[in-house]
């Protein structure tokens, strides 16, 4: 079995674009062990933690470090369990049906063209179970392959990210586990089942804890809890962690700038914590501060430090009533 063979401190660089800057992920021992344990146990890995701590990025970084194809599905309030497997394009089928009289010479030809199977779009688990078959189905239905900016190879297996599963109803996690447990599912209108072949996929699931997940679902997952060091007891540990993450993301940044930004974040995080405001400012806000001051004052650490307080008003203090 091909495990994730990297050491703690391994840094993975992820592709970026104009809308989303280049990202960095630093692996720690717990994360590496959790991923390999989930693969060995053939169970999904449920990643819990506050927003902005890097749950989704972890999955993408693991796929790149592994060389696996990365397939993502973001759950929302309208998601049904079958949406993780396939999507039936009823709108296109209806439009084609309305045009069928002018497009086809006879009714049998029209019926053949309007078969439900011709309008099935492979979704995350279909691609993970059988990439070649999903490619054939995607070509038939006229839909694109998953976009993987980091160049993963499906021959090495797939890593599937089911993001923010707590936004969906209880049938979403239950349906996911049913398909994973059976290793097969049969899409609507298709007489032949999709069967998992080749390298077993790893499924990583994230939750922001907005909704309680079914106990039966949690029992059938391995769980990784991501959190920042607790305040006020572990303030120095939090500052050291943030500064190290800042250096990994912005290698040319000044250590005094990184430390001051970490102190501002820690102060505002403690204040929000004591006032019972959520979400707490965290790693994402810290990196936004560094990114902003570096862009505003390139190669000028003194100006960056002076600007940090102004930038923090917009990147960290996002709740009303936090102004002095």
N, C-alpha and C positions, 0 to 999 in steps of 0.2 A: 504494500500500500504506500502511495506517495504522500508523505507527510510534509508539512511546512517546515523546511529545514533552514531556519534562520536563527540568529542569536538575538538576545535582548539588546536593544539599542539600534537594531537594524533600521535604517531610514529608507523609506520608499518614496520616490518622487512620482507624483501623479500629473498627468497632462492637464493643462488648463486652456482657456480661451479668453476672448475679450469679455465675455459675460461672467466667467468664473476663473479667478486667478489660479496659477499653478499651486498645487497642494502638496504638503509633506505629511507623511505619517511615520511616527516613531513607535516601533513595537516594544512592548515590555514582556517580561516573563509570563505573567498571568494570561495575557492575550494569546501568546504563542501556544501555551499549554492548553488553553480552552479550545482553540481551533483544532489542534491535533487530537484532543480527547473526543471532540464531537465527531471528527472524521472516523476515528477508531471505533467509536460506539455506534456509528451510523445513525446519529441523531441530529436534529437541527440544533443550532446554537442560538439561544435567545440572549440578546445583548440589551441590558437595562441600564438606564442612566439619564441624567438630565439633558435637555436639549443643548446642542452645541459642544458636547464633550468629545465628539468624533466617532459615534457609533456607525453611521453610514460609511464614513471614510475608511474605517477599519476594514469593512468588507471589501471595498474596492482595492485597498492597499494589499490585502491578503491575496486577492485574485492576481494582482500584478506580480507580487513577490513569488507566487506559485507558478505563474505563466498560464493560469486558467482563464477561460472565457468568463466574462462578468456579465450577468444578466440581472436587471433590477426591475422590481415592480413596487410602486408607491401606493399604499392602501389609502383610500378615503372613505367617507361615509356611505358612498354608493357602491362600494366594492362588494361583489359576491364571491363566494369561494371558487366558482368556476372561472372567474377572471384571472386567477393565478395559473390556470391551465390553458384556456382558450377563450377567444372572443368571437361571437357570431355577428357579422356585419349585416344586420337586418336592414339598415337604411339603404345600403348599396344594392342588396338583393331586391328590395322593393322598387328602387329606381330602374334596375335592369328588367324587372318583370313588366313595368309599365311600357318599356321600350321593346319588349320581346316581339311584339307583332311585326315591327318593322325590321328587326334584326335577324329573325330566323324564318326559314321557308316553311317549316312544319312544326306542329305542336310537340312532337317527340324531341326534336332538336332543342326547342325552347325548354322543355322539362329537364333535359340533360344539363343544359347550361345553368339552370336555376337550382340545381341540387344544393342542399344546405352545405354539404362538404366543400363546395367551391367558395364559400364565404367564411370559412373558419380561419381565424388568425392565430397562429401559435403564440402562447404567452410563456411566462418565465419557466414553469416546470416542463412544458413540452420541449423547449430548447434544451433544458438540462438533461432530460431523459434520453432524447435521441435527436442530436443536432442535425444530422443528415436528413432525417425524415421531416423535421421541422422546416428545413430549408426548402424541401420539395413542396410542402404544404404552403409555405409563404409565397413561393413563386406562383402556385396555382391560384391563391387568393389575392395576389397582387399587393402584398404588404412587405415592408422592409425587414431585414434582419436586425437584431439588437445592435446598437451602437456601442462599441468598446474602444474608447479613445486610447486605452493603455495597451492595446495589441495582444490581448489574451488569445490563446489557441484552444479551441474546443477539443482538439485531440488529447489535451492534457486534462480534460474534464471541465466542469463548469462550477462556478461559485454563484449562487443565486442569493440576491439580497431582497428580502421582503421587508420593506421599510414602513415603519409606523403602523404596525399591525393593530395597535390599540385603537386606531380610528375606525376599524371595521366592526361589524357585528360578530357574535360568537361563532357563527357558522363559518367565518373566514379561517380562523386558526384550526377549527375542527376539520374542515374540508382539506386544508393543506396537509395535515397529518395523515388523513385517510389516504390521500394519493401517495404520500411518501412511504407510508407503511406498506401499502400494497405494491408499490413500484410500478403501477400501471393505472390508467384511466381511459375511458372511452368518450371522446368528444361527441356532442350531439350531432346526429345525422351522419355519423361515420361508423360503419360497421366493424372496422378494424381498430383494436385498442392501441394506445401508445404505451410501449413497454420500455422501461429503463434498460439501457444497454451500455456497455463500455465502462469507463471510469465513473464510479459513484459520485454524484454531485454533493457538494456541501451547501446547505441552506443556512444562511444567517438571517435572523429575524430581529428587528429592532422595535423597542417600545419606549415611549416617553411617559408611560404610566398614566395616561389620561383616562384610561378605562381598565377595570380589573379583567385580567385574562382568565379563562376557565382553568380550574385546578388540574383537570385531566390533560389539558394542553401543556401546562408548565411541567407536569410530571414526565412528559414524553420529550422534553427538551433538556439539553445541558444549558446552564445559565451562567453568563458572565456579567458581573455588576461593575460598571465603570463609574468612578466618582473621583472628585478632587479631594485632597486632604481636608479634614474638617477644621473649621474655625470655631473658636480662637485657639484651641489647643495646639494645632499643627500648622500655625501660620508660616513658620520658617520653611517647613517642608513644602507648603503650597508655593511660596515664593521661589524656592529652588526649582520646583517642577515647572512652573510657568516660564522662568528664565531659560531653562534648558530647552523647552519647546520653542520659545521665541528664537533662540540661537539656531535651532534646527531649521526653522522656516526662513529666517532672515540671517544668513551666515555672516553678512558684513555689518550687522547691526552692532551698536555700541552697548557694552554690558551695563553701563549706568542707565541708559535709556530703558533697557529691558527690565532692570530691577525696579526702576521708578514706576514703570507701567504695571509691574506685578504688584507693587505696594498699593497703587491706586485701585487696582482690581480687588485686592484682598480687603481693603477698607470698605469699598462699596458693597462687596459680597457679604461681609459681616453685618453691615447696616441693613441690607435687604433681608438677611436671614433673621435678624432680631425684630424687624418690623413685619415678618411673616409675608413678605412679598415674593412672588414667583413669576417667571423663572428667575433664578439667581444668575447674576452675571458670572460668566465662566471663561473657559479657554477661548471660545470663538470671539468674545468681546475683547479679550486680551490681544489676540492676534490682529483684530481690526484696528486697535489702537496703534500697534507697531506699524502696520501697513500704512495707516493714514499719515503718521508723522514722518515716516520715511519718504513718502511721496511729496509731502508739503515742504520738507527741508532736507533734500538729499545731501548726505555727507556732512551734516552740520548737527552734531550731537547736542550742543548747547541749546540750539533753537528747538530741537526735537523735545528735549526735556521741558522747556518752557511751554511748549504747545500741548504737552500731554494732558494738562488739566482741562484745557479748552476742548480737546478732542473727547476726553472722558465724559463730558457732559452729554454727548450724543451717542457714544458707543457703549457706555456702561450704565449711565443713569437714565434708564428708559421708562421708569414709572413716574407718574405724577406725584408731587409731594416730596421729591427727593432733593429739590433744590434748597440751598441754604438761604 
